[in-house]
């Protein structure tokens, strides 16, 4: 019986990675192992739950210091968390100046202390915060002091009040940060704060606050991805030594991809449109590169293709349908079209 490993990206606007995997399990003959992909934002935990990881619930502090219920995924001693479940844009009410990542730190602590996890994978997408990770660090034991020596939990609008930081009580955690943006720390507010509710004046204030916080974190300004989740990436990278990696690499590492495909007949990946941007993209290129290293054939199934896949080390490229359809028509037929194409493989 043939073994097929399926690792697709989403088809933007028409098909999620999870739905692609579900169709593949129905259409393909043989042992089908599906690995749905997320970029660290909303839906990251769902992808791991789809793969059979166990859900764990925790009550943590929300972005406006209210209680919220968050769910993360656990397998063995590894946990996958989403920062958005504790400080997401949908929870912050556009109040980015007052929003905290405190609940993210509580979520990490819960995974370590309650679930007994030794390795934490944290998705950084979809936050409604811009506190540089100070809230999360406070929840994990860091102390932030103002000029009068009073300890406080900094938020985006009060970063400039930080006079001293005591990080001596922070735990030693094996932390991986899933991030598919290269935004640096000092650009976090300029690029993302407006969509979180900040006006022009507040963007300037938030940027000034991040610049002040950066003075306590030498060299942090140039770390790619440090600006993810309003600087949460930088804070956890600097103080907890968290490793910032792309979403696809974090997922492939978490499922032990090389071992998974070592005896596979072939790998299937895919995305909505295969073009020149795919070469420097994340999912298709990442999957194909790692499959090629083990000489395992990798096939791409796409909605459209402008390149033949040679530059991506793809064994073949299959286009689902060449018929011109509107977006609304595609939404209705994409699963059936995908099923029909996969049946041909």
N, C-alpha and C positions, 0 to 999 in steps of 0.2 A: 504494500500500500504506500502510495506516495505521500510525502510530508511537505506541506506548503506553509510558509510563514508570511502572514499578511500584515504590512505596516504602512497604512495610507495616511496621507494628509487629508484634511477636509477639502471639499469642493466648495469654494467660497460662495455662500448664498444659496446653495442647493442641496448639499449632502455633507453630513458630519462624518468625522473619522469613525465614530462608533457605528453609525448606520452602514458605512462601507463595509466594516468588518462583519456586521450581522448578515448582510447580503452575501458576502464571500463565503460564510459558513454554510449557507443554504445552497449556493451555486456550485461550489467546488467539490469534487470527489477526492477522498483521501483524508488524511489527518490534517486538519486546518487549525493552525495556531494564530489567533488574531491579536494584534497589539495596536489598539487605537492610540492616536497621538494627540497631545495637547501642548500648548506653548507656555504653560505656567499660569495661565489666567483661569477664568471661570470654566469649569468642565474638566479640569485636570484630575481632580479626585475621582470624578465619574469614570474617566478612562481606566483608572486602576481598578475601580470597583467592577467595571465591565470584564476585567481580566481575572476576576475572582478574589481580589484582595478583600479583606474584612473591613466593614465600616465601623468606626468608633465615633461616638458623639461626645462633645464637651461643651459646657457652658462657659463662655469667656466674655471679656469686656469688649463691647463694640466700639466703633470709631468715635462715638459721642459719649463714651463712658457708660453706656447702658449694657445690659446683659443680652447676649445673642447666643444662639445655638449653632455650633459649627461641627461639621463632619469631616473626618479624615480617613485615609485608607491605611491598613496595616497588613503586612505579610512578614512573618518571622520577626526579626528585630529591626525592620525598616518601616518607616511611616512616610506617607505622602500627604502634605498639607497644602492648602491654598490660603495665601494671605487675604484674598478677597472675602473668604468666609468670615473673617474677623474684622476687616476694615475696608470692605468693598465699597465701590462707588454707589451702589444702590442703598447702602446703609448710612452713608455720611451726610446725605441731604444737602450736598453742595457746600458744606461748611468746612472746607479744607483747612482754613486757618486754625480751627479748633479740633480737628480730627486727630486721633491717636492710633498707633499700631500696638498699643498695650496688649490687646487680645491675641496678637500674633505670638508674642512672647509667652503668653499663658498657654497657647495651643502647643507650642514647642515643648514647654514644661510638662504638659499633660501627656504628650506622646512619650517623653522620656521617663517621667516619674510614675505615671499610671499604667501606660501600655508597655513599659519596659523596653522601649525602642532605643537602639544604639546609633542608628543612622537615620537622619532626617532629611527628606527632600521637600523643599518649600517652593511652591510656585509664587512668583512675584507679580503676576498680572492682575489688573482690574481693581487696584486700590483707589480709595478716595482720600488718601492722606498725603502729607508732605512734611513729615516730622523727622526725616533722616534716619528712621528706625529707633529713635530715642525711646518711644513708648515700649516697644518690644524689649529693648535692652533693660529698661526699668523693671519690667515684669520678670526678667531673668536674673536680676540682682544688681544691676548697675545703679549708681547714685549720681544724680545731676544736681549741682548746687548753683544758686545765684550768688550775687556779689555780697550778700549779707550772710552767706553760709547756710541758707535754708535749702533743703532738698525739695525738688518738685519734679513733676513729669512734664517735660517739654512737649509742646505741640508745634505745628508749623508756625503759628504766630508768635511763639515765645522762645524760639531757638536763640535769639539774640541775647537772652537773659542768662545763658549758660556761662558760669565763671570757672567751673571746675567739674571734672568727671572722675569718679572712682569706679573703675571697672574690675577691681580686684576680686569681687565675689561672683563674677560671671562664670558659668560652668564650661567645661571642656566638652564640646559637642561636635560630632561628625555631621557637618551641615553642608548640604548641596543646595544651591539657589538656582532654580529654573528661570531663565530669563531669555527672551528672544528680542530684546532691544539693546542697542549699543550705547544708549544715552548715558552720558557721564553725570556725575553728581551735581555739578553746578548748573547743568542745563535742565534738571528735573522739573523745576517750577515753570520755566519758560515754555517747555514743550508740552507738559502734561497738566499743569495746574489749571489752565483755563477750562478744560473739560471737566475739572473737578469742582468748578464753581468760583474760581478766583477771578477778580477783575484785574485790570492793568496795574493798579496800585498795589493790590495784594500780591501779584506775581513778583513785583519788585521787592516787596517786604519778605516774601518767602525765599527769594534768591539771596537776599542779604543774610537771612537767617542761616541758609545752607553754607554760605561763604564763612560765616562765623563758626559754625560747627566744624567745617573743614579744617579750621586752624588747630583743632584738637586731633585731627586724623591726617598726619603727614603723608603726602603722596596719593591721597584718595581721589583727587580731582581727575586723574587720568585713567581710572579703572573703567573699562567698557562695561556697561550694565549697572554701574554704581547708582545711576539715576533712576533705576527701575523702582516702581512703587513709592515714588516720592522720596527717594534716597534710602529706602529700607535696604536695598541691595548693598549700598556702600556701608551702612552702619553695621550690618551683620557680617559683611566681608571683613571689615577692619577689626571689629572688636571680638568676633567669634570665629574668625578665619574661615568663614563660609566660602565655598568654591562657587563662583558664578559660571554656569554652563548653559548651553543652549537647551531648549526643551527636549528636542529629539535625542540629544546625547544623554541627557539625564534619564529619559525613559528607556533607551536601549541598554544603558548600564544597569538600570534597576531590574530589568527582566533577564539580564545575563544574555544579551543578544547573540554574542559569538557562540556560546554553548548551545543556544536555542536553534541556530541555523546550521550547526556543524554537520548534521546528518539530514538536512533538508534537501529536497529535490530542486526547489527554487523558492525565491522570495518575490512577493508581489508588493509593490508600492504604488503610489499614484497621487495625483492632484488634479484640480480643475483644468489647468492649462500648463502644458509643458513648453517652456520657452527659454530664452537666454537667461532670464532671471532665476530659473531653476538651478542653473549651474552654481550660482552663488547662494542659493536658498538653503533651507534647513532640512526639510524632511526627505524629499526624494534623493537629494545629493548625499545626505548623511547615511541613509539606509543603503544606497547603492555602493557608496565608498566602503562601508564596513562589510558588505556582502562580497564585494570584489576581492577584498583582502584575504578571504577564505575560499576564493574561487567558486562561490555559490552563485549560480545565475540569478539575476534580478530583472524582473519584468515590471514595466510601468503601465498602468491602466489609467488613461486620462480622458477628460472630456474633450480636449483639443490638444494638438501638438504642432509646434512650429519648428522643432528640432528633432533629430532622429535618435537622440539619446547617447550617441557615441561619446560625447564629452563627459557624460555622467556614468560611464561604465555600465550602461544598461544593456542587457542581452536583447531586449525587444521592447517596443512601444506599441501599445494597442489603444486605439481611439474608440471610445464608446459609441459615438454616433456622429456622422458627418452631416446629418440633416440640420438645417438651420432652425433653431427654436428660440422663442422668447424665454426670458428668465422664468416667467410664470409657468410656461409649458414644461420647462426643464424640471422645475420643482415637482411637477405631477408625474413625470415619466422617468426621472433619473434612476430610481431604484430598479425599475423594470429593465431599463437600458443597460445598467451595470450588470444585472443578473444575466442577461442574454450574452453580454460580452464575456463574462467570466466562465460561462458554460462552454465557451469555445476553447478554453485553455486546457 
